[in-house]
């Protein structure tokens, strides 16, 4: 494959790497690719996954949840994939979220999120606590983002389709952690996607650099004092990597680079390369970029990445109270306290004329019949039209923004009945359903369910809550080996399949 690389790219890398490194770098393109999956620890522990994995896996050194698998294995064609137990992800792409150091309960933004690989990785680290806001300004890419979040069973995510500058007034100083996996020239994707080579010369490095610089400046305004930004790309060009960090540091004295020790360091000497903007960087900025990280395809099993960890200085005691105005303004009432203060917000993320409130009685009846405990936690129940969502607590008002999902999608209230969503099923645990049915993976009905077929199911197979009605009739949560995959409706020995057509096994 090395013979297919663009000549201009080869010449540039030769100048950057020099004679001692260019040969192994070029040779890496003729080596087999590394394939990876990342375990969804919000649904299954790493140890339990190792026990049930049906194909050989080897650990990815820099990601505890990551594993290599062999070429030829098709993990996307397995029931466990449809249960959201893992995400198929290029191994080096797992590093940025690991460096973000997400903790449960934090407020996290994935600014350039589609198709959602890193978003689902963040969600697993949050363990259902805190707030995850994911955004992508390309409307055609947001559908894949939503689907992956639903597949992973994420309960506390808000999905936006916005330009970052429009988000700043709403989220100024709001987030503890921000990931910027910036749009880039994609030089690290050549081996994975060969069509990237043909588009590389048309995909301007200069244009990408301008977008990246804007994203860093915009993200900085949404970060809380003491917070952390991880900026990453899948390209090798210093213009999009070290130069971006140096320029940002020179414009933002309140930020510093947190040195990354687990990978090869960034290259301060490349700030003098002829491709870099000739403006002079300060000695502080030049020295700091040595703390960034480069993942090289000839040094590890992965396609390559760049990452920088940026930390904002903590606020002084006198300023701390007014640094996060958006968060302070919008603590909603807890959904668990279902008084008359429940939110019945209308609209689609933009201000609209008031409509008549949708009755929640069908939803309440469904909850009483099917759900145990408080699966929504402290989330606030909101309605956009006929659609009900559990919106994360502490979220500021989103009026004026393009909101694709204001939270966990619960289902639709339509003509006096409630239809639970597939997202609700994927976000529940089997123990949270009063009626449940779990097929063993060896049971042929597991695959037939994923294909959308109506199934014969004996009444004795439906697990029911002893404190409930005792009836097996109606909705039940369907799982495979104890992991939810969707809904079914049981009646008189038959299970009507509620698995969405667009998700079905083909």
Secondary structure, 3 states (H helix, E strand, C coil): CHHHCCHHHHHHHHHHHCHHHHHHHHHHCCCCCCEEEEECCCCCCHHHHHHHCCCCEEECCCCCCEEEECCCCCCCCCHHHHCCCEEECCHHHHHHHHHHCCCCCCEEEECCCCCCHHHHHHHHHHCCCCEEEEECCCHHHHHHHHHHHHHCCCCCEEEECCCHHHHHHHHCCCEEEEEEECCCCCHHHCCCCCHHHHHHCCCCHHHHHHHHHHHHHHHHHCEEEEEEEEEEECCCCHHHCHHHHHHHHHHCCCEEECCCCCCEECCHHHHHCCCCCCCCCCHHHHHHHHHCEEECCCCCCCCCEEEEEEEECCCCCCCHHHCCHHHHCCCCCCCCCCCCCCCCCCCCCCCCCCCCCCCCHHHHHHHHHHECCCCCCCCEEEEECCEEEEECCCCCCCCCCCEEECCEEEEEEECCEEEECHHHHHHCCHHHECEEEEECCCCHHHHHHHCCCCEECCHHHCEECCCCCCCCCEEEEEEECCEEEEEEEEECCEEEECCCHHHCCC
